[in-house]
Amino acid sequence: MISRRYFRSGESEYLFNKIPCRLRDIVEFFLGTGAGTKAYSMIEQGRVDHLINAKPEEIRLLVEEAAGVSLFRSRRIAAERKLERTQENLSRVADLLRELERQLGSLRRQAKKAEQYRAFHNELKTVDLTLLSQQFRTLGGELAALAEHRAALAEQEMQLTQEEQRLVVERAHALEALVREEAMLHEVEEQRRTLESRLQQGEQRKQFLVQQEQQNATRAVVAQEER
């Protein structure tokens, strides 16, 4: 027994032997049985002449219904629709992948800049460690000779102070040189971009002049032919 139950909310459900099912299940059950919407087992009296004089396409549908092909045709149509939806989903996934690839390129460029900054930072740290190591070696040697040169302690302290100040000055100069190099590098990069822009404009101007020259030559030839 097939029935349909309506609810107050406006929704409904189909029942097959009092078991909830889909409308598609009921349609597939009746396809090919002769009791479907295009049945062949029961034909009203007025449609006999219509079937005799029917077009080949209509007769083909009747034969397919009788042979039970309509069920598989319905399933094939449903499968093709699912395939179309799958293709659309794949297209959207491809668009997402392209967008992610673009974002990945931006992240790679940022990572490269971060790596350059890390390299400069490590180089500066190495310079600091080298200076500190040199100071420690100098101090260690002076401390080893402290017992033998107690009388010259004041003078050695003065020399150490001067040496430390010199190293600090050198470090400050090194930092200033690094800042200047970075500024010069930035300036050179800006100049390179400016030159590339001018070169591109020159190429466009050159192409425009070549086209103008070709057009003028063509006009000259046409003028000579008209003479």
N, CA, C and O of each residue as an XYZ file, in Angstrom:
908
protein
N       0.843     -1.186      0.000
C       0.000      0.000      0.000
C       0.883      1.242      0.000
O       1.848      1.341      0.758
N       0.537      2.166     -0.849
C       1.288      3.416     -0.981
C       0.401      4.546     -0.494
O      -0.759      4.653     -0.892
N       0.955      5.394      0.376
C       0.175      6.501      0.922
C       1.093      7.708      1.113
O       2.317      7.620      1.018
N       0.441      8.835      1.385
C       1.183     10.081      1.595
C       0.590     10.783      2.805
O      -0.622     10.981      2.879
N       1.431     11.157      3.744
C       0.990     11.755      4.997
C       1.368     13.237      4.990
O       2.507     13.602      4.700
N       0.385     14.081      5.317
C       0.599     15.526      5.378
C       0.650     15.965      6.843
O      -0.048     15.420      7.699
N       1.492     16.958      7.105
C       1.618     17.516      8.444
C       1.091     18.954      8.462
O       0.942     19.577      7.411
N       0.815     19.466      9.637
C       0.294     20.827      9.761
C       1.329     21.864      9.325
O       0.968     22.972      8.928
N       2.582     21.516      9.397
C       3.624     22.450      8.979
C       3.679     22.638      7.470
O       4.403     23.505      6.982
N       2.931     21.843      6.733
C       2.953     21.926      5.273
C       3.832     20.866      4.631
O       3.787     20.680      3.415
N       4.631     20.171      5.430
C       5.495     19.121      4.910
C       4.702     17.826      4.759
O       3.607     17.676      5.302
N       5.283     16.904      4.012
C       4.621     15.615      3.795
C       5.681     14.536      3.632
O       6.855     14.829      3.406
N       5.251     13.284      3.749
C       6.145     12.154      3.543
C       5.375     11.019      2.868
O       4.161     10.886      3.024
N       6.117     10.206      2.116
C       5.526      9.071      1.403
C       5.752      7.804      2.218
O       6.776      7.642      2.882
N       4.742      6.889      2.149
C       4.804      5.626      2.883
C       4.589      4.480      1.919
O       3.693      4.526      1.076
N       5.411      3.453      2.043
C       5.262      2.231      1.251
C       5.093      1.086      2.231
O       6.035      0.690      2.918
N       3.846      0.549      2.286
C       3.502     -0.453      3.293
C       3.765      0.091      4.696
O       4.298     -0.606      5.558
N       3.373      1.373      4.909
C       3.483      2.078      6.184
C       4.934      2.320      6.608
O       5.202      2.604      7.775
N       5.869      2.209      5.661
C       7.288      2.478      5.942
C       7.678      3.758      5.200
O       7.474      3.834      3.988
N       8.224      4.754      5.874
C       8.608      5.997      5.178
C       9.629      5.721      4.077
O      10.562      4.940      4.262
N       9.440      6.370      2.934
C      10.351      6.202      1.803
C      10.357      7.486      0.979
O       9.634      8.435      1.282
N      11.180      7.502     -0.061
C      11.273      8.661     -0.943
C      10.317      8.501     -2.133
O       9.939      7.390     -2.503
N       9.942      9.632     -2.714
C       9.126      9.590     -3.922
C       9.871      8.881     -5.041
O       9.268      8.177     -5.851
N      11.188      9.071     -5.083
C      12.002      8.417     -6.113
C      11.923      6.904     -5.997
O      11.897      6.207     -7.011
N      11.883      6.378     -4.751
C      11.783      4.922     -4.566
C      10.460      4.402     -5.124
O      10.416      3.330     -5.728
N       9.383      5.162     -4.922
C       8.077      4.728     -5.422
C       8.048      4.769     -6.943
O       7.529      3.853     -7.581
N       8.609      5.840     -7.533
C       8.630      5.964     -8.992
C       9.433      4.829     -9.599
O       8.998      4.220    -10.576
N      10.621      4.527     -9.026
C      11.446      3.442     -9.552
C      10.756      2.090     -9.387
O      10.945      1.195    -10.210
N       9.961      1.936     -8.335
C       9.251      0.679     -8.133
C       8.232      0.435     -9.241
O       8.063     -0.694     -9.701
N       7.548      1.508     -9.670
C       6.517      1.352    -10.687
C       7.065      1.393    -12.106
O       6.382      0.964    -13.036
N       8.308      1.909    -12.300
C       8.860      1.948    -13.651
C       9.049      0.522    -14.175
O       9.624     -0.324    -13.491
N       8.583      0.272    -15.339
C       8.730     -1.035    -15.966
C       7.703     -2.052    -15.545
O       7.732     -3.182    -16.031
N       6.769     -1.685    -14.634
C       5.752     -2.648    -14.189
C       4.452     -2.528    -14.977
O       3.571     -3.384    -14.890
N       4.351     -1.422    -15.766
C       3.108     -1.207    -16.500
C       2.093     -0.425    -15.718
O       0.985     -0.186    -16.197
N       2.455     -0.021    -14.516
C       1.518      0.747    -13.701
C       2.033      2.141    -13.425
O       1.582      2.800    -12.488
N       2.986      2.601    -14.245
C       3.561      3.923    -14.030
C       2.727      5.011    -14.677
O       1.607      4.778    -15.132
N       3.312      6.228    -14.707
C       2.592      7.359    -15.302
C       2.429      7.188    -16.807
O       1.515      7.755    -17.407
N       3.318      6.403    -17.416
C       3.230      6.119    -18.855
C       3.007      4.626    -19.060
O       3.729      3.978    -19.819
N       2.007      4.092    -18.380
C       1.785      2.641    -18.372
C       1.304      2.155    -19.725
O       0.713      2.905    -20.502
N       1.570      0.881    -19.991
C       1.116      0.265    -21.239
C       0.089     -0.833    -20.990
O      -0.565     -1.271    -21.936
N      -0.081     -1.307    -19.713
C      -0.991     -2.417    -19.447
C      -2.444     -1.955    -19.441
O      -3.352     -2.725    -19.755
N      -2.651     -0.702    -19.084
C      -4.015     -0.164    -19.065
C      -4.029      1.085    -19.925
O      -3.376      2.073    -19.589
N      -4.751      1.060    -21.013
C      -4.805      2.171    -21.955
C      -6.267      2.549    -22.145
O      -7.101      1.688    -22.427
N      -6.574      3.799    -21.997
C      -7.957      4.233    -22.154
C      -8.378      4.086    -23.620
O      -7.546      4.084    -24.527
N      -9.678      3.966    -23.821
C     -10.193      3.646    -25.142
C      -9.854      4.719    -26.170
O      -9.622      4.396    -27.335
N      -9.821      5.967    -25.773
C      -9.569      7.042    -26.716
C      -8.115      7.149    -27.158
O      -7.816      7.873    -28.107
N      -7.187      6.428    -26.477
C      -5.762      6.546    -26.794
C      -5.284      5.427    -27.697
O      -4.118      5.416    -28.093
N      -6.182      4.451    -28.044
C      -5.740      3.349    -28.915
C      -5.383      3.893    -30.288
O      -4.314      3.591    -30.820
N      -6.285      4.706    -30.874
C      -5.989      5.292    -32.182
C      -4.759      6.192    -32.115
O      -3.966      6.245    -33.055
N      -4.608      6.892    -31.005
C      -3.435      7.769    -30.854
C      -2.144      6.951    -30.861
O      -1.143      7.365    -31.445
N      -2.174      5.773    -30.198
C      -0.976      4.940    -30.175
C      -0.693      4.344    -31.550
O       0.466      4.172    -31.930
N      -1.774      4.022    -32.310
C      -1.566      3.454    -33.654
C      -0.932      4.495    -34.565
O      -0.065      4.173    -35.377
N      -1.363      5.730    -34.430
C      -0.852      6.801    -35.287
C       0.270      7.601    -34.619
O       0.606      8.700    -35.061
N       0.840      7.044    -33.561
C       1.869      7.788    -32.813
C       3.147      7.903    -33.630
O       3.385      7.136    -34.563
N       3.957      8.878    -33.254
C       5.261      9.079    -33.888
C       6.240      8.006    -33.430
O       6.030      7.360    -32.403
N       7.299      7.823    -34.188
C       8.297      6.803    -33.789
C       8.862      7.057    -32.398
O       9.146      6.111    -31.664
N       9.030      8.342    -32.025
C       9.580      8.627    -30.692
C       8.627      8.167    -29.603
O       9.057      7.620    -28.587
N       7.315      8.390    -29.814
C       6.337      7.964    -28.809
C       6.264      6.447    -28.724
O       6.149      5.883    -27.636
N       6.331      5.778    -29.899
C       6.318      4.308    -29.890
C       7.563      3.777    -29.193
O       7.506      2.785    -28.465
N       8.694      4.451    -29.425
C       9.937      4.025    -28.773
C       9.811      4.114    -27.252
O      10.245      3.212    -26.535
N       9.210      5.218    -26.759
C       9.019      5.341    -25.313
C       8.126      4.227    -24.778
O       8.374      3.693    -23.697
N       7.070      3.872    -25.549
C       6.169      2.805    -25.124
C       6.892      1.466    -25.060
O       6.692      0.684    -24.131
N       7.740      1.209    -26.064
C       8.489     -0.057    -26.086
C       9.490     -0.102    -24.940
O       9.644     -1.129    -24.279
N      10.165      1.010    -24.710
C      11.124      1.035    -23.607
C      10.432      0.827    -22.276
O      10.976      0.163    -21.394
N       9.230      1.388    -22.114
C       8.474      1.171    -20.885
C       8.104     -0.295    -20.737
O       8.173     -0.863    -19.647
N       7.705     -0.902    -21.864
C       7.336     -2.319    -21.819
C       8.541     -3.197    -21.530
O       8.409     -4.224    -20.864
N       9.711     -2.813    -22.018
C      10.928     -3.612    -21.806
C      11.581     -3.331    -20.462
O      12.547     -4.005    -20.103
N      11.094     -2.373    -19.724
C      11.684     -2.060    -18.421
C      12.927     -1.205    -18.514
O      13.724     -1.169    -17.577
N      13.109     -0.508    -19.638
C      14.309      0.319    -19.819
C      14.152      1.660    -19.121
O      15.149      2.291    -18.769
N      12.934      2.099    -18.916
C      12.720      3.428    -18.350
C      13.331      3.563    -16.964
O      13.784      4.641    -16.578
N      13.342      2.449    -16.209
C      13.951      2.503    -14.876
C      15.431      2.843    -14.977
O      15.934      3.703    -14.254
N      16.122      2.155    -15.885
C      17.561      2.413    -16.041
C      17.808      3.790    -16.650
O      18.797      4.444    -16.320
N      16.907      4.239    -17.545
C      17.040      5.573    -18.114
C      16.913      6.628    -17.008
O      17.670      7.598    -16.967
N      15.928      6.416    -16.104
C      15.758      7.358    -15.001
C      16.990      7.383    -14.112
O      17.434      8.446    -13.677
N      17.542      6.194    -13.846
C      18.757      6.141    -13.020
C      19.934      6.802    -13.734
O      20.754      7.470    -13.104
N      20.013      6.610    -15.076
C      21.105      7.232    -15.813
C      20.998      8.754    -15.770
O      22.003      9.445    -15.604
N      19.763      9.283    -15.921
C      19.571     10.733    -15.859
C      19.977     11.265    -14.486
O      20.627     12.304    -14.370
N      19.568     10.510    -13.428
C      19.943     10.945    -12.075
C      21.450     10.914    -11.903
O      22.028     11.811    -11.289
N      22.102      9.860    -12.455
C      23.563      9.784    -12.356
C      24.236     10.920    -13.119
O      25.232     11.480    -12.662
N      23.678     11.259    -14.301
C      24.261     12.367    -15.066
C      24.119     13.684    -14.315
O      25.023     14.520    -14.352
N      22.989     13.877    -13.632
C      22.817     15.105    -12.847
C      23.819     15.152    -11.693
O      24.402     16.196    -11.399
N      24.007     13.989    -11.040
C      25.011     13.959     -9.968
C      26.399     14.256    -10.514
O      27.199     14.940     -9.877
N      26.676     13.720    -11.726
C      27.981     13.973    -12.341
C      28.160     15.452    -12.653
O      29.243     16.003    -12.454
N      27.091     16.104    -13.147
C      27.177     17.545    -13.423
C      27.445     18.331    -12.143
O      28.269     19.245    -12.124
N      26.724     17.955    -11.053
C      26.977     18.647     -9.783
C      28.392     18.409     -9.298
O      29.032     19.304     -8.747
N      28.886     17.164     -9.513
C      30.264     16.865     -9.117
C      31.252     17.698     -9.923
O      32.229     18.206     -9.373
N      31.003     17.843    -11.232
C      31.879     18.674    -12.067
C      31.873     20.128    -11.589
O      32.916     20.781    -11.554
N      30.681     20.631    -11.218
C      30.614     21.996    -10.695
C      31.410     22.126     -9.395
O      32.120     23.108     -9.180
N      31.275     21.099     -8.522
C      32.044     21.134     -7.272
C      33.543     21.097     -7.546
O      34.317     21.789     -6.885
N      33.953     20.282     -8.531
C      35.375     20.225     -8.876
C      35.860     21.562     -9.418
O      36.982     21.985     -9.139
N      35.005     22.227    -10.198
C      35.384     23.546    -10.717
C      35.572     24.538     -9.582
O      36.521     25.322     -9.577
N      34.644     24.495     -8.606
C      34.803     25.396     -7.453
C      36.049     25.053     -6.659
O      36.749     25.945     -6.180
N      36.332     23.759     -6.517
C      37.557     23.360     -5.808
C      38.788     23.852     -6.544
O      39.750     24.295     -5.917
N      38.769     23.779     -7.885
C      39.904     24.278     -8.669
C      40.096     25.774     -8.461
O      41.223     26.255     -8.345
N      38.972     26.514     -8.413
C      39.081     27.959     -8.152
C      39.682     28.210     -6.775
O      40.520     29.097     -6.606
N      39.247     27.418     -5.787
C      39.810     27.572     -4.442
C      41.293     27.249     -4.422
O      42.070     27.921     -3.743
N      41.691     26.217     -5.167
C      43.104     25.857     -5.219
C      43.929     26.962     -5.851
O      45.030     27.259     -5.389
N      43.396     27.581     -6.917
C      44.131     28.693     -7.535
C      44.274     29.865     -6.566
O      45.329     30.494     -6.492
N      43.193     30.154     -5.817
C      43.281     31.238     -4.853
C      44.288     30.915     -3.747
O      45.055     31.778     -3.320
N      44.274     29.655     -3.287
C      45.242     29.249     -2.265
C      46.666     29.308     -2.798
O      47.590     29.671     -2.071
N      46.846     28.950     -4.072
C      48.178     29.023     -4.671
C      48.660     30.473     -4.734
O      49.836     30.755     -4.504
N      47.735     31.394     -5.049
C      48.111     32.811     -5.077
C      48.506     33.285     -3.676
O      49.500     33.991     -3.505
N      47.714     32.886     -2.679
C      48.052     33.263     -1.311
C      49.364     32.617     -0.870
O      50.145     33.215     -0.131
N      49.597     31.372     -1.340
C      50.843     30.702     -0.995
C      52.044     31.438     -1.576
O      53.092     31.523     -0.935
N      51.895     31.973     -2.792
C      52.985     32.754     -3.382
C      53.293     33.982     -2.548
O      54.456     34.326     -2.338
N      52.224     34.656     -2.062
C      52.443     35.825     -1.206
C      53.135     35.433      0.088
O      54.028     36.138      0.559
N      52.724     34.308      0.663
C      53.359     33.843      1.897
C      54.821     33.466      1.663
O      55.671     33.688      2.525
N      55.108     32.895      0.493
C      56.495     32.559      0.191
C      57.354     33.809      0.102
O      58.482     33.834      0.594
N      56.814     34.853     -0.533
C      57.582     36.101     -0.611
C      57.809     36.689      0.783
O      58.895     37.186      1.084
N      56.786     36.631      1.625
C      56.959     37.135      2.982
C      57.981     36.297      3.751
O      58.780     36.833      4.519
N      57.950     34.979      3.538
C      58.913     34.110      4.209
C      60.334     34.403      3.740
O      61.277     34.347      4.529
N      60.483     34.715      2.458
C      61.802     35.061      1.943
C      62.323     36.330      2.593
O      63.493     36.403      2.968
N      61.455     37.340      2.730
C      61.864     38.576      3.392
C      62.231     38.312      4.848
O      63.203     38.865      5.364
N      61.441     37.459      5.505
C      61.744     37.130      6.900
C      63.084     36.398      7.009
O      63.839     36.610      7.958
N      63.370     35.534      6.028
C      64.644     34.817      6.031
C      65.814     35.787      5.838
O      66.859     35.637      6.471
N      65.637     36.775      4.970
C      66.686     37.775      4.792
C      66.908     38.565      6.082
O      68.045     38.829      6.474
N      65.812     38.934      6.732
C      65.950     39.656      7.995
C      66.653     38.788      9.031
O      67.491     39.277      9.788
N      66.313     37.504      9.065
C      66.955     36.601     10.016
C      68.443     36.469      9.721
O      69.257     36.382     10.640
N      68.796     36.455      8.434
C      70.210     36.354      8.078
C      70.976     37.591      8.537
O      72.068     37.474      9.092
N      70.403     38.788      8.305
C      71.046     40.019      8.781
C      71.157     40.028     10.306
O      72.174     40.437     10.867
N      70.099     39.574     10.957
C      70.122     39.543     12.420
C      71.190     38.576     12.925
O      71.906     38.893     13.875
N      71.309     37.414     12.311
C      72.327     36.444     12.720
C      73.737     36.980     12.461
O      74.651     36.761     13.255
N      73.899     37.687     11.331
C      75.214     38.264     11.043
C      75.592     39.298     12.093
O      76.729     39.327     12.564
N      74.636     40.148     12.460
C      74.900     41.142     13.496
C      75.201     40.463     14.836
O      76.067     40.909     15.589
N      74.483     39.393     15.116
C      74.721     38.661     16.353
C      76.115     38.031     16.345
O      76.788     37.982     17.374
N      76.541     37.548     15.169
C      77.881     36.968     15.060
C      78.955     38.019     15.310
O      79.957     37.754     15.973
N      78.730     39.229     14.764
C      79.683     40.320     15.006
C      79.766     40.635     16.486
O      80.855     40.822     17.030
N      78.608     40.695     17.140
C      78.603     40.972     18.584
C      79.345     39.889     19.355
O      80.132     40.181     20.255
N      79.083     38.625     18.990
C      79.748     37.526     19.694
C      81.254     37.549     19.456
O      82.039     37.240     20.352
N      81.650     37.921     18.231
C      83.078     38.007     17.935
C      83.749     39.093     18.772
O      84.834     38.893     19.319
N      83.094     40.229     18.861
C      83.637     41.316     19.677
C      83.721     40.918     21.139
O      84.727     41.172     21.802
N      82.672     40.298     21.639
C      82.675     39.863     23.035
C      83.737     38.797     23.275
O      84.413     38.807     24.303
N      83.882     37.873     22.321
C      84.910     36.844     22.467
C      86.299     37.450     22.489
O      87.158     37.027     23.262
N      86.519     38.439     21.640
C      87.816     39.117     21.638
C      88.066     39.833     22.963
O      89.176     39.816     23.495
N      87.032     40.448     23.474
C      87.173     41.112     24.773
C      87.492     40.115     25.876
O      88.341     40.374     26.730
N      86.798     38.956     25.855
C      87.048     37.953     26.883
C      88.472     37.398     26.795
O      89.124     37.181     27.816
N      88.953     37.168     25.550
C      90.319     36.661     25.408
C      91.345     37.675     25.921
O      92.317     37.329     26.593
N      91.087     38.946     25.573
C      92.002     39.996     26.044
C      92.000     40.076     27.563
O      93.055     40.150     28.192
N      90.825     40.060     28.138
C      90.713     40.124     29.599
C      91.326     38.896     30.258
O      91.956     39.003     31.311
N      91.142     37.716     29.637
C      91.718     36.501     30.214
C      93.238     36.548     30.258
O      93.873     36.175     31.244
N      93.811     37.036     29.117
C      95.275     37.150     29.102
C      95.788     38.160     30.108
O      96.826     37.948     30.735
N      95.077     39.239     30.263
C      95.501     40.263     31.216
C      95.326     39.781     32.650
O      96.142     40.099     33.515
N      94.260     39.009     32.910
C      94.070     38.478     34.256
C      95.131     37.437     34.607
O      95.519     37.308     35.769
N      95.603     36.689     33.593
C      96.652     35.693     33.853
C      97.968     36.350     34.249
O      98.744     35.812     35.038
N      98.199     37.550     33.668
C      99.447     38.264     33.985
C      99.268     39.259     35.114
O     100.167     40.055     35.385
N      98.099     39.226     35.788
C      97.823     40.207     36.831
C      98.777     40.052     38.014
O      99.221     41.049     38.583
N      99.092     38.829     38.384
C      99.971     38.598     39.541
C     101.375     39.129     39.296
O     102.023     39.597     40.233
N     101.866     39.069     38.050
C     103.230     39.501     37.729
C     103.292     40.994     37.444
O     104.358     41.603     37.532
N     102.147     41.585     37.100
C     102.165     42.998     36.721
C     101.188     43.803     37.581
O     100.407     44.599     37.060
N     101.237     43.594     38.892
C     100.340     44.332     39.776
C     100.647     45.821     39.728
O      99.759     46.657     39.897
N     101.899     46.137     39.497
C     102.269     47.549     39.489
C     101.675     48.262     38.274
O     101.370     49.454     38.317
N     101.519     47.491     37.183
C     101.012     48.124     35.951
C      99.505     47.943     35.805
O      98.957     48.106     34.715
N      98.833     47.603     36.919
C      97.389     47.335     36.860
C      96.593     48.566     36.418
O      95.673     48.457     35.607
N      96.946     49.718     36.948
C      96.192     50.924     36.609
C      96.322     51.243     35.120
O      95.352     51.570     34.437
N      97.571     51.134     34.649
C      97.784     51.411     33.224
C      97.058     50.403     32.336
O      96.467     50.772     31.322
N      97.108     49.129     32.726
C      96.414     48.104     31.931
C      94.903     48.314     31.946
O      94.227     48.098     30.941
N      94.375     48.742     33.112
C      92.938     49.025     33.171
C      92.577     50.152     32.208
O      91.546     50.104     31.539
N      93.443     51.169     32.147
C      93.202     52.259     31.225
C      93.234     51.771     29.787
O      92.413     52.179     28.965
N      94.195     50.887     29.484
C      94.275     50.347     28.126
C      93.041     49.504     27.792
O      92.515     49.555     26.680
N      92.602     48.741     28.769
C      91.407     47.925     28.538
C      90.173     48.813     28.307
O      89.321     48.525     27.467
N      90.112     49.884     29.073
C      88.980     50.790     28.888
C      89.014     51.410     27.498
O      87.987     51.508     26.827
N      90.191     51.823     27.077
C      90.319     52.391     25.742
C      89.983     51.356     24.665
O      89.313     51.663     23.680
N      90.459     50.131     24.870
C      90.163     49.079     23.901
C      88.663     48.800     23.819
O      88.116     48.603     22.734
N      88.010     48.785     24.977
C      86.562     48.546     24.997
C      85.818     49.665     24.292
O      84.878     49.432     23.532
N      86.272     50.914     24.567
C      85.631     52.036     23.897
C      85.828     51.963     22.382
O      84.927     52.272     21.601
N      87.046     51.540     21.990
C      87.298     51.425     20.553
C      86.395     50.368     19.918
O      85.863     50.563     18.825
N      86.233     49.256     20.614
C      85.371     48.194     20.086
C      83.907     48.649     20.015
O      83.179     48.312     19.082
N      83.507     49.409     21.011
C      82.135     49.923     20.997
C      81.948     50.884     19.831
O      80.929     50.868     19.140
N      82.976     51.731     19.632
C      82.898     52.665     18.505
C      82.859     51.907     17.181
O      82.083     52.235     16.283
N      83.715     50.882     17.079
C      83.718     50.081     15.849
C      82.367     49.399     15.639
O      81.870     49.331     14.516
N      81.789     48.906     16.701
C      80.478     48.257     16.574
C      79.428     49.262     16.131
O      78.577     48.971     15.290
N      79.508     50.489     16.735
C      78.566     51.525     16.331
C      78.757     51.887     14.866
O      77.792     52.088     14.129
N      80.056     51.967     14.445
C      80.328     52.253     13.035
C      79.813     51.125     12.139
O      79.278     51.367     11.057
N      79.987     49.889     12.613
C      79.504     48.752     11.824
C      77.985     48.795     11.676
O      77.453     48.498     10.607
N      77.285     49.167     12.756
C      75.828     49.282     12.677
C      75.414     50.402     11.735
O      74.485     50.259     10.941
N      76.132     51.531     11.840
C      75.825     52.630     10.932
C      76.071     52.240      9.481
O      75.288     52.573      8.592
N      77.198     51.511      9.251
C      77.483     51.066      7.885
C      76.401     50.120      7.381
O      76.005     50.175      6.216
N      75.921     49.238      8.285
C      74.861     48.311      7.896
C      73.583     49.069      7.539
O      72.904     48.739      6.566
N      73.264     50.091      8.341
C      72.062     50.886      8.049
C      72.211     51.601      6.716
O      71.273     51.661      5.921
N      73.435     52.156      6.474
C      73.661     52.845      5.193
C      73.560     51.875      4.021
O      73.006     52.207      2.973
N      74.107     50.654      4.212
C      74.028     49.670      3.137
C      72.575     49.302      2.840
O      72.181     49.157      1.682
N      71.794     49.155      3.894
C      70.379     48.834      3.683
C      69.666     49.976      2.969
O      68.838     49.753      2.086
N      70.009     51.239      3.375
C      69.385     52.388      2.714
C      69.796     52.463      1.252
O      68.976     52.740      0.377
N      71.110     52.206      0.993
C      71.574     52.220     -0.395
C      70.914     51.112     -1.198
O      70.551     51.307     -2.358
N      70.757     49.927     -0.563
C      70.102     48.816     -1.255
C      68.661     49.174     -1.594
O      68.180     48.876     -2.687
N      67.981     49.809     -0.659
C      66.598     50.225     -0.928
C      66.557     51.256     -2.045
O      65.676     51.209     -2.904
N      67.517     52.199     -2.039
C      67.553     53.238     -3.072
C      67.838     52.626     -4.437
O      67.227     53.001     -5.438
N      68.793     51.660     -4.466
C      69.104     51.001     -5.741
C      67.895     50.235     -6.247
O      67.629     50.212     -7.449
N      67.153     49.602     -5.325
C      65.953     48.859     -5.732
C      64.915     49.809     -6.319
O      64.269     49.499     -7.320
N      64.759     50.979     -5.679
C      63.811     51.958     -6.217
C      64.251     52.450     -7.593
O      63.426     52.609     -8.493
N      65.571     52.693     -7.758
C      66.082     53.120     -9.062
C      65.856     52.040    -10.116
O      65.508     52.329    -11.260
N      66.067     50.762     -9.696
C      65.857     49.676    -10.654
C      64.390     49.618    -11.096
O      64.100     49.410    -12.274
N      63.488     49.798    -10.163
C      62.068     49.789    -10.524
C      61.726     50.957    -11.447
O      60.946     50.821    -12.389
N      62.341     52.125    -11.146
C      62.084     53.292    -11.992
C      62.599     53.068    -13.398
O      61.937     53.403    -14.380
N      63.831     52.478    -13.482
C      64.402     52.217    -14.805
C      63.583     51.181    -15.564
O      63.384     51.311    -16.771
N      63.112     50.163    -14.872
C      62.280     49.155    -15.536
C      60.994     49.792    -16.058
O      60.534     49.477    -17.155
N      60.413     50.701    -15.248
C      59.188     51.370    -15.698
C      59.463     52.240    -16.915
O      58.681     52.256    -17.865
N      60.596     52.976    -16.883
C      60.933     53.804    -18.038
C      61.226     52.956    -19.271
O      60.851     53.308    -20.390
N      61.912     51.816    -19.039
C      62.218     50.930    -20.164
C      60.934     50.387    -20.788
O      60.811     50.296    -22.010
N      59.996     50.033    -19.939
C      58.720     49.532    -20.469
C      57.994     50.615    -21.249
O      57.433     50.353    -22.313
N      58.006     51.850    -20.712
C      57.367     52.948    -21.431
C      58.076     53.209    -22.758
O      57.433     53.502    -23.766
N      59.434     53.097    -22.752
C      60.178     53.288    -23.995
C      59.840     52.233    -25.030
O      59.726     52.525    -26.220
N      59.676     50.970    -24.550
C      59.305     49.906    -25.485
C      57.933     50.173    -26.083
O      57.721     49.998    -27.283
N      57.003     50.600    -25.230
C      55.667     50.908    -25.750
C      55.727     52.067    -26.743
O      55.056     52.044    -27.775
N      56.530     53.076    -26.426
C      56.679     54.208    -27.341
C      57.312     53.774    -28.656
O      56.939     54.234    -29.735
N      58.296     52.862    -28.529
C      58.962     52.358    -29.739
C      57.970     51.607    -30.626
O      57.931     51.808    -31.840
N      57.167     50.739    -30.001
C      56.164     49.996    -30.784
C      55.181     50.957    -31.446
O      54.789     50.769    -32.598
N      54.787     51.997    -30.693
C      53.848     52.966    -31.259
C      54.466     53.674    -32.459
O      53.797     53.869    -33.473
N      55.762     54.069    -32.352
C      56.429     54.754    -33.456
C      56.589     53.829    -34.655
O      56.449     54.254    -35.802
N      56.891     52.531    -34.374
C      57.028     51.580    -35.482
C      55.696     51.431    -36.209
O      55.648     51.388    -37.438
N      54.601     51.350    -35.422
C      53.287     51.250    -36.051
C      52.968     52.505    -36.855
O      52.416     52.420    -37.952
N      53.318     53.673    -36.307
C      53.090     54.915    -37.036
C      53.901     54.952    -38.331
O      53.423     55.392    -39.377
N      55.148     54.473    -38.224
C      56.008     54.464    -39.419
C      55.439     53.524    -40.476
O      55.427     53.847    -41.664
N      54.961     52.346    -40.031
C      54.366     51.408    -40.980
C      53.118     52.006    -41.623
O      52.897     51.865    -42.826
N      52.310     52.670    -40.810
C      51.105     53.279    -41.358
C      51.448     54.386    -42.353
O      50.808     54.517    -43.395
N      52.475     55.187    -42.016
C      52.895     56.259    -42.935
C      53.426     55.679    -44.234
O      53.151     56.200    -45.314
N      54.207     54.573    -44.123
C      54.741     53.941    -45.331
C      53.593     53.405    -46.188
O      53.603     53.525    -47.413
N      52.610     52.814    -45.519
C      51.457     52.272    -46.260
C      50.700     53.403    -46.957
O      50.292     53.271    -48.111
N      50.522     54.497    -46.251
C      49.830     55.629    -46.849
C      50.610     56.188    -48.037
O      50.023     56.591    -49.042
N      51.939     56.208    -47.913
C      52.787     56.724    -49.010
C      52.642     55.835    -50.242
O      52.514     56.321    -51.366
N      52.663     54.508    -50.005
C      52.522     53.580    -51.131
C      51.163     53.756    -51.796
O      51.054     53.770    -53.022
N      50.110     53.894    -50.954
C      48.766     54.067    -51.526
C      48.685     55.373    -52.291
O      48.043     55.433    -53.340
N      49.323     56.421    -51.786
C      49.304     57.719    -52.486
C      50.009     57.630    -53.815
O      49.549     58.188    -54.811
N      51.156     56.909    -53.833
C      51.882     56.750    -55.111
C      51.056     55.943    -56.100
O      51.035     56.248    -57.292
N      50.364     54.900    -55.599
C      49.538     54.092    -56.510
C      48.379     54.925    -57.062
O      47.995     54.770    -58.221
N      47.830     55.803    -56.232
C      46.700     56.605    -56.711
C      47.129     57.620    -57.759
O      46.337     57.990    -58.626
N      48.405     58.085    -57.686
C      48.923     58.979    -58.696
C      49.083     58.294    -60.063
O      49.514     58.929    -61.025
